[in-house]
Amino acid sequence: MSYGDILIRLMVAVFVGGLIGYEREYKQRPAGLRTHILVCVGAAVVSMIQISIGEWTILQTTINPALSEVFKVDYGRLGAQVITGVGFLGAGTIVHLKGSVKGLTTAATVWTVACLGLAVGLGFYFLSLAATFIIFITLIIFKKLEGKIIYKKKNIKLYVEFDNGIEGNKQLCQYFEKEAIEVLTVSMDMENEENKNFKFEYYINVPAALTNSSLICSLGLIEEVISFKLI
């Protein structure tokens, strides 16, 4: 490869990684502009190193054919190590918080950018640029469509103390059924047998359209509820 080819591939890698990284940075994700650029450029460098090793091996075996039995080149080995290594980097962006998983899309973009960097380093410009365009559109447009088309839910842990456990739980379950809230698990603890105070712990699956404020207001309307807490 000439110096010009190397510079072009590095600049394309910066553009590809930067475009996707900008979208992640704009949404304030853990891996942003610089991370995606570095991953893409690093992967491109690995590809170019692999090409250079191959060219050097061919040159040496051409000069001395006897070396063909000694030198063996596997063009996919270094690239495979990049993809595996970036997988660990992407895993660092995934966070399990309050019953939901965050960072999966960012982890996917980091891994994808590494693949794009390998493609750029190998000189597959059309492939890498076309894929970048598709990924960018997916991150921007499909995010909006996802909320409108796909009916998503969120998991919430709810602690409720009832004045009358049997009646309070009955009323709350009726509310859950009305709002299409799925009860995943429930546990109960009687605080005082004399006044029948009960503490319930619900792990519920709530429609995304139902806001926490709406849930709080509805819980406050149940007469048997003494106190509650959302986590």
C-alpha positions as CSV (number, residue, x, y, z in Angstrom):
1,M,0.0,0.0,0.0
2,S,1.1,3.5,-0.7
3,Y,1.1,6.3,1.8
4,G,-1.8,7.9,0.0
5,D,-3.9,4.7,0.4
6,I,-3.1,4.5,4.1
7,L,-4.1,8.1,4.7
8,I,-7.3,7.7,2.7
9,R,-8.3,4.6,4.7
10,L,-7.5,6.3,8.0
11,M,-9.6,9.3,7.1
12,V,-12.5,7.1,6.0
13,A,-12.3,5.2,9.3
14,V,-12.4,8.5,11.2
15,F,-15.5,9.6,9.2
16,V,-17.3,6.2,9.6
17,G,-16.5,6.0,13.4
18,G,-17.2,9.7,13.9
19,L,-20.6,9.6,12.3
20,I,-21.9,6.8,14.4
21,G,-20.1,8.1,17.5
22,Y,-21.7,11.5,17.1
23,E,-25.1,10.0,17.3
24,R,-24.2,8.1,20.5
25,E,-22.5,11.2,21.9
26,Y,-25.6,13.3,21.1
27,K,-27.7,10.9,23.1
28,Q,-25.1,11.0,26.0
29,R,-24.3,7.3,25.9
30,P,-21.2,5.8,27.7
31,A,-19.3,5.3,24.4
32,G,-19.4,8.4,22.3
33,L,-17.6,10.2,19.5
34,R,-13.9,9.6,20.5
35,T,-14.5,6.0,21.5
36,H,-16.1,5.0,18.2
37,I,-13.4,6.8,16.2
38,L,-10.7,5.1,18.1
39,V,-12.3,1.7,17.7
40,C,-12.8,2.2,14.0
41,V,-9.3,3.6,13.3
42,G,-7.8,0.8,15.4
43,A,-9.6,-1.9,13.5
44,A,-8.6,-0.3,10.2
45,V,-4.9,-0.2,11.3
46,V,-5.1,-3.9,12.1
47,S,-6.5,-4.6,8.7
48,M,-3.7,-2.7,7.0
49,I,-1.1,-4.4,9.1
50,Q,-2.5,-7.7,8.0
51,I,-2.4,-6.6,4.3
52,S,1.2,-5.4,4.8
53,I,2.2,-8.7,6.4
54,G,0.6,-10.5,3.4
55,E,2.4,-8.3,0.9
56,W,5.7,-8.7,2.7
57,T,5.3,-12.5,2.8
58,I,4.5,-12.6,-0.9
59,L,7.6,-10.5,-1.7
60,Q,9.9,-12.7,0.4
61,T,8.5,-15.9,-1.1
62,T,8.9,-14.5,-4.6
63,I,12.6,-13.6,-3.9
64,N,13.2,-17.0,-2.2
65,P,10.6,-19.7,-3.2
66,A,12.0,-22.0,-0.5
67,L,10.4,-19.8,2.1
68,S,6.9,-20.6,0.8
69,E,7.0,-23.7,3.0
70,V,7.8,-21.6,6.1
71,F,5.6,-18.5,5.7
72,K,1.9,-19.0,6.2
73,V,-0.5,-16.0,6.1
74,D,-4.0,-16.1,7.6
75,Y,-5.8,-12.9,6.6
76,G,-8.6,-13.4,9.0
77,R,-6.7,-14.1,12.2
78,L,-6.0,-10.5,13.3
79,G,-9.4,-9.3,12.4
80,A,-11.0,-12.1,14.4
81,Q,-9.0,-11.0,17.4
82,V,-10.3,-7.4,17.0
83,I,-13.9,-8.5,16.9
84,T,-13.4,-10.7,20.0
85,G,-11.5,-7.9,21.9
86,V,-14.1,-5.2,21.1
87,G,-16.8,-7.5,22.4
88,F,-15.3,-7.0,25.9
89,L,-15.2,-3.3,25.4
90,G,-18.9,-3.3,24.3
91,A,-19.8,-5.3,27.4
92,G,-18.6,-2.5,29.6
93,T,-21.3,-0.2,28.2
94,I,-24.1,-2.6,29.3
95,V,-25.7,-1.8,32.6
96,H,-28.5,-3.7,34.5
97,L,-30.5,-1.1,36.4
98,K,-33.9,-1.3,38.1
99,G,-35.1,-4.4,36.2
100,S,-34.0,-3.1,32.8
101,V,-30.9,-3.4,30.7
102,K,-29.3,-0.3,29.3
103,G,-26.4,0.1,26.8
104,L,-27.1,-2.8,24.5
105,T,-27.4,-0.5,21.4
106,T,-24.2,1.3,22.3
107,A,-22.4,-2.1,22.7
108,A,-23.8,-3.1,19.3
109,T,-22.5,0.1,17.7
110,V,-19.0,-0.3,19.2
111,W,-18.8,-3.9,17.8
112,T,-20.3,-2.8,14.4
113,V,-17.8,0.1,14.1
114,A,-15.0,-2.3,14.7
115,C,-16.3,-4.4,11.8
116,L,-16.6,-1.3,9.6
117,G,-13.0,-0.4,10.5
118,L,-11.8,-3.8,9.3
119,A,-13.7,-3.3,6.1
120,V,-12.2,0.2,5.6
121,G,-8.7,-1.1,6.3
122,L,-9.1,-3.8,3.6
123,G,-10.2,-1.1,1.1
124,F,-13.9,-2.0,0.9
125,Y,-15.0,1.6,0.7
126,F,-18.5,1.1,-0.8
127,L,-19.3,-1.6,1.7
128,S,-18.2,0.3,4.7
129,L,-19.9,3.6,3.6
130,A,-23.2,1.9,2.7
131,A,-23.2,0.0,6.0
132,T,-22.5,3.2,7.9
133,F,-25.4,5.0,6.2
134,I,-27.8,2.1,7.0
135,I,-26.6,2.0,10.7
136,F,-26.9,5.8,11.1
137,I,-30.5,5.7,9.7
138,T,-31.3,2.7,12.0
139,L,-30.1,4.6,15.0
140,I,-32.1,7.8,14.2
141,I,-35.3,6.8,12.4
142,F,-35.9,3.4,13.8
143,K,-35.7,4.7,17.4
144,K,-38.7,6.9,16.7
145,L,-40.6,4.1,14.9
146,E,-39.8,1.7,17.7
147,G,-41.7,3.7,20.3
148,K,-44.8,4.0,18.0
149,I,-44.9,0.5,16.5
150,I,-43.6,-1.7,19.3
151,Y,-45.5,-2.0,22.5
152,K,-42.7,-1.8,25.1
153,K,-42.9,-2.4,28.8
154,K,-40.7,-1.6,31.8
155,N,-40.1,-3.5,35.1
156,I,-40.7,-1.8,38.4
157,K,-40.4,-3.0,42.0
158,L,-43.3,-1.7,44.1
159,Y,-43.5,-1.8,47.9
160,V,-47.0,-1.2,49.3
161,E,-48.3,-1.2,52.9
162,F,-52.0,-1.9,53.3
163,D,-54.3,-1.2,56.2
164,N,-56.2,-4.3,55.2
165,G,-54.1,-6.7,53.2
166,I,-56.8,-8.8,51.7
167,E,-59.0,-6.0,50.5
168,G,-56.0,-3.7,49.5
169,N,-54.4,-6.4,47.5
170,K,-57.7,-7.1,45.8
171,Q,-58.2,-3.5,44.8
172,L,-54.6,-3.2,43.6
173,C,-54.9,-6.3,41.5
174,Q,-58.0,-4.9,39.9
175,Y,-56.1,-1.8,39.0
176,F,-53.2,-3.9,37.6
177,E,-55.7,-5.8,35.4
178,K,-57.3,-2.5,34.2
179,E,-53.9,-1.0,33.2
180,A,-52.6,-4.2,31.6
181,I,-49.9,-4.4,34.3
182,E,-48.4,-7.9,34.7
183,V,-47.4,-9.1,38.1
184,L,-44.2,-11.1,37.8
185,T,-43.7,-11.9,41.5
186,V,-45.4,-10.9,44.8
187,S,-44.4,-11.4,48.4
188,M,-46.2,-10.5,51.6
189,D,-45.2,-9.7,55.2
190,M,-47.7,-9.2,58.0
191,E,-46.5,-6.4,60.2
192,N,-49.1,-6.5,62.9
193,E,-51.7,-9.2,63.4
194,E,-54.0,-7.0,65.5
195,N,-54.5,-4.2,63.0
196,K,-54.0,-6.4,60.0
197,N,-51.3,-4.2,58.4
198,F,-49.6,-6.0,55.5
199,K,-46.5,-5.1,53.5
200,F,-46.5,-6.4,49.9
201,E,-43.6,-6.4,47.5
202,Y,-44.7,-6.5,43.8
203,Y,-42.4,-6.9,40.9
204,I,-44.5,-5.7,38.0
205,N,-44.2,-5.3,34.2
206,V,-45.7,-1.9,33.3
207,P,-46.6,-0.5,29.8
208,A,-44.2,2.2,28.8
209,A,-47.1,4.5,28.1
210,L,-48.0,4.4,31.8
211,T,-45.9,7.0,33.6
212,N,-44.7,6.7,37.1
213,S,-46.6,9.9,38.1
214,S,-49.8,8.3,36.8
215,L,-49.1,5.1,38.7
216,I,-48.4,7.1,41.9
217,C,-51.7,9.0,41.6
218,S,-53.7,5.8,41.1
219,L,-52.1,4.1,44.1
220,G,-52.9,7.1,46.2
221,L,-56.6,6.7,45.4
222,I,-56.8,3.2,46.8
223,E,-58.3,3.6,50.3
224,E,-56.5,0.6,51.9
225,V,-53.0,1.9,50.9
226,I,-51.1,3.3,53.8
227,S,-47.8,3.9,52.0
228,F,-45.9,2.8,48.9
229,K,-42.5,3.1,47.2
230,L,-41.4,2.6,43.6
231,I,-38.0,1.4,42.8
